Amino acid sequence: MFEREFKAKLEEKIKEYEEIVFQKEKEGLLKPSARKTYLLHANNFIRWCNGEFVPGDRNKNKNKNKNKKN
């Protein structure tokens, strides 16, 4: 029960955060690249909480291939 409530609250807060970030961009306080970065990392955190994202996982295969070449 707690996990479901936590995830619902997290989804609510990420929407609030996204609205704030977009507003700051409209006000000229954030560049589009900064907005993209803020939202990417916030959404990655949400995905991590949901078991859908592993930090650094994309680089795992790159490192394996790099080690094979050496």
Backbone bond lengths (Angstrom), bond angles and torsions (degrees), N, CA, C in turn:
res aa  C-N    CA-C-N  psi(-1)  N-CA   C-N-CA  omega(-1)  CA-C   N-CA-C  phi
1 M - - - 1.455 - - 1.528 110.88 -
2 F 1.322 116.80 -47.34 1.464 120.59 -178.97 1.516 111.47 -59.00
3 E 1.333 116.95 -41.97 1.463 120.28 -177.98 1.530 111.35 -62.34
4 R 1.290 117.25 -41.46 1.467 121.32 179.69 1.531 110.13 -64.55
5 E 1.322 116.80 -42.79 1.466 120.87 178.40 1.528 110.72 -65.24
6 F 1.330 115.47 -40.65 1.460 120.36 178.66 1.527 111.00 -61.19
7 K 1.322 116.43 -47.63 1.466 120.57 -179.33 1.524 111.29 -63.92
8 A 1.322 117.68 -38.47 1.468 121.03 178.44 1.528 109.79 -64.15
9 K 1.323 116.84 -44.14 1.457 120.55 178.84 1.530 110.91 -65.54
10 L 1.317 116.30 -39.30 1.460 121.07 178.32 1.527 110.83 -62.05
11 E 1.319 117.13 -43.60 1.470 121.26 177.45 1.530 110.86 -62.67
12 E 1.311 116.21 -40.01 1.464 120.92 177.31 1.538 110.39 -62.09
13 K 1.321 116.03 -45.17 1.462 120.59 -177.89 1.526 112.05 -69.84
14 I 1.321 118.88 -34.04 1.466 119.92 179.39 1.523 109.46 -67.89
15 K 1.320 117.79 -36.65 1.470 120.60 176.75 1.529 110.18 -64.27
16 E 1.310 116.42 -42.24 1.464 121.21 176.94 1.540 110.10 -61.73
17 Y 1.307 116.20 -44.68 1.467 121.78 179.05 1.527 110.77 -61.08
18 E 1.324 117.00 -45.10 1.460 121.15 179.13 1.530 111.12 -59.68
19 E 1.321 117.22 -42.24 1.466 120.98 178.17 1.525 110.83 -61.28
20 I 1.316 116.63 -42.70 1.466 121.03 179.52 1.524 110.41 -64.23
21 V 1.327 116.79 -45.07 1.461 120.71 -179.03 1.531 110.20 -62.56
22 F 1.331 118.18 -44.53 1.465 120.72 178.22 1.530 110.94 -62.94
23 Q 1.322 116.65 -39.42 1.466 120.39 178.85 1.528 110.26 -63.61
24 K 1.313 117.45 -42.64 1.468 120.70 179.47 1.524 110.98 -63.76
25 E 1.326 116.48 -34.39 1.468 119.41 176.04 1.536 109.74 -66.62
26 K 1.325 117.08 -44.66 1.465 120.98 179.05 1.529 111.19 -59.71
27 E 1.326 116.13 -35.60 1.470 121.44 -179.73 1.526 111.96 -77.11
28 G 1.322 116.52 -5.21 1.453 120.42 -179.91 1.519 113.92 82.57
29 L 1.323 116.51 12.42 1.458 120.75 -179.24 1.525 112.76 -88.12
30 L 1.324 116.59 -17.32 1.462 122.00 176.56 1.521 109.23 -129.86
31 K 1.302 115.47 139.68 1.465 120.36 172.61 1.528 107.82 -79.89
32 P 1.334 117.20 157.70 1.467 119.27 178.13 1.538 112.72 -55.59
33 S 1.311 117.30 -37.60 1.468 119.31 179.99 1.523 111.26 -65.98
34 A 1.334 117.05 -36.43 1.465 120.46 177.46 1.529 110.07 -67.51
35 R 1.351 116.28 -42.60 1.466 119.73 177.45 1.519 110.51 -57.15
36 K 1.329 115.94 -46.77 1.468 119.99 -179.34 1.522 111.11 -59.91
37 T 1.318 116.78 -42.98 1.462 121.14 -179.57 1.526 110.83 -64.98
38 Y 1.336 117.00 -47.41 1.467 120.99 179.39 1.524 110.76 -56.07
39 L 1.340 115.42 -47.19 1.469 119.20 -175.86 1.521 112.14 -73.32
40 L 1.320 117.11 -35.58 1.462 120.17 177.65 1.528 110.76 -59.73
41 H 1.320 115.72 -49.53 1.460 119.33 -176.85 1.531 112.21 -69.55
42 A 1.321 116.82 -36.42 1.460 119.61 176.36 1.525 110.65 -63.88
43 N 1.324 116.07 -43.28 1.471 119.63 179.54 1.524 111.91 -70.20
44 N 1.325 117.49 -32.64 1.462 119.50 174.71 1.523 110.67 -63.26
45 F 1.331 116.71 -37.91 1.464 120.02 177.22 1.522 110.76 -63.37
46 I 1.330 116.66 -43.24 1.471 120.52 177.85 1.530 109.54 -61.10
47 R 1.321 116.45 -45.18 1.466 120.55 178.90 1.521 110.89 -61.66
48 W 1.338 116.90 -39.10 1.468 120.71 177.89 1.528 110.16 -62.89
49 C 1.325 116.66 -42.96 1.468 120.75 178.12 1.523 111.45 -60.86
50 N 1.323 116.34 -32.06 1.469 121.40 -179.63 1.528 112.80 -89.52
51 G 1.330 117.40 4.06 1.460 120.90 179.42 1.521 113.41 75.41
52 E 1.334 117.73 20.93 1.467 122.53 -176.15 1.525 113.04 -106.48
53 F 1.316 117.87 0.76 1.464 121.40 -174.62 1.526 109.06 -146.33
54 V 1.333 115.29 137.39 1.463 121.59 175.17 1.529 107.32 -125.27
55 P 1.342 117.72 116.23 1.457 119.42 -179.85 1.532 111.54 -55.57
56 G 1.319 116.28 132.14 1.460 121.64 178.33 1.511 115.13 78.47
57 D 1.312 117.93 -1.37 1.467 121.16 -175.09 1.527 112.41 -63.81
58 R 1.339 116.89 -33.97 1.471 119.87 178.85 1.521 111.51 -62.20
59 N 1.306 116.81 -29.88 1.462 120.99 -176.42 1.528 112.90 -84.24
60 K 1.315 117.48 -9.01 1.454 121.40 -177.88 1.522 111.47 -56.70
61 N 1.317 117.27 -48.23 1.465 121.05 -179.16 1.522 111.55 -69.41
62 K 1.329 117.21 -34.80 1.461 120.52 177.69 1.525 110.22 -60.55
63 N 1.319 116.77 -43.80 1.460 120.99 -179.75 1.525 111.54 -68.28
64 K 1.326 117.54 -36.76 1.465 120.53 177.91 1.522 109.91 -63.08
65 N 1.337 116.02 -45.18 1.462 120.02 -179.76 1.514 111.58 -66.39
66 K 1.309 117.41 -37.02 1.453 122.18 179.93 1.542 109.80 -65.04
67 N 1.330 116.34 -41.18 1.461 121.30 179.76 1.523 111.80 -67.94
68 K 1.321 118.13 -32.39 1.467 121.46 178.96 1.514 111.42 -67.78
69 K 1.338 116.84 -33.14 1.459 120.98 -178.90 1.526 111.79 -71.40
70 N 1.324 117.28 -27.33 1.477 120.99 -176.79 1.482 112.43 -81.26
